[in-house]
Amino acid sequence: MAKTKRIIITILLRLLAFGATLSATVVMVTSHESAEVMNIKFSAKYSNSPTFKFYVTAEAIATGYGLIVLFLSSRRSFDRLIVILDVVIALTLTSSISAALAVAQIGKKGDTHAGWLPVCNQVPKFCDHVTGALIAGFVAAIVYLVLNLYSLHVFLTPLFPV
Amino acid sequence: MALQSGEKLPMFIGHIWSKQKSRWTLLGLRLLAFLAAAAATLVMVLNKQTKTFVVATIGTTPVNLTLTAKFHHTPAFVFFAIANGLVSIHNLVMIMMDLLGSKFDYKGFQFPMIASLDMLNLALVSGGANAAAFMAELGKNGNSHARWDKICDKFGPYCDRGAGALIASFLALALMLLISFLSILNHKLVNSSSHNSHNNIIALPN
């Protein structure tokens, strides 16, 4: 009974994380907008910024990993390897979301000391799209952190205490 | 040396990795991580550069503009400083706990607390270091699509010091990753031998 509960909770968390990373990737990749302001053509795509490219790469890797692990999750011999890889993927997700949030905050508010103007006034739909992708990525990072803590709890309390 | 729940480690690891040596190794790594995170925090917080630019010339007198680059102009660097400060405090507390806390009664919570706090601080320092890294990349290369100029050609020493703080923080990140895994592995090795001795003691009267 305890084993089934553990497996169900793990699979639910992994499904949630897989959905969040998949939506983060897809929403970020499909975000592009062109605007023309005073004869200057502003074209905003996710690939204009290396940070967003890193974000898409990290989320795509996490999506692929989540898909593979969903099919492998009840095989006994891979348990420890999956726990270690979970920690690595959670770290990658937190780093990509924090980097993307830092650059998106500059895009929204600008940086007066560096002379950088905010771009969200020119391309508001692009900004909203990117905000959606960032929210999904944030949820994915939190779910992976919860999954790691749960795996640690399961790892520390053995199933058959002696 | 068989471990719990059907897991076996090779026998030579148990012989080489004695309890005392592993404790001092872990302590040494924590000290290094504390120093690296504290260095990153200090270098970032004290990072400041003032430069005077000649903007125009009216007649014969030049018009000067003084610009200052401080770390708290950029929210990502503030987060970086706070994250590294918290991680260095965490490592300091862990060192103190290891050296001075042997008579304190943890009621069995010692290892889960250490493991989960290590994991949370790992995520924190990873987030801080990467946010600052990408902000520094933006400052170094600019972004032509958003019409953001690069600032590192004007504020060279500021950028160099920031790069030093980033390197220290990534070093602290690598060390914290190693420490997390080693402390869990260490606990599994050490506690499994004590569990085996418990089994023998309980089984004997029967």
Interface residues (C-beta under 8 A of the other chain):
Chain A: S43 A44 N48 S49 P50 T51 F54 R80 I84 V87 A90 L91 T94 S95 S96 I97 S98 A99 L101 A102 V103 Q105 I106 G107 D111 H113 A114 G115 W116 L117 V119 L145 N148 L149 L152 H153 F155 L156 P158 L159 F160 V162
Chain B: Q4 S5 E7 L67 A69 H73 T74 P75 A76 F79 F111 P112 A115 S116 M119 L120 L122 A123 S126 G127 G128 A129 N130 A131 A132 A133 F134 M135 E137 L138 G139 N143 H145 A146 R147 W148 D149 I151 L177 S180 F181 I184 H195 H198 N199
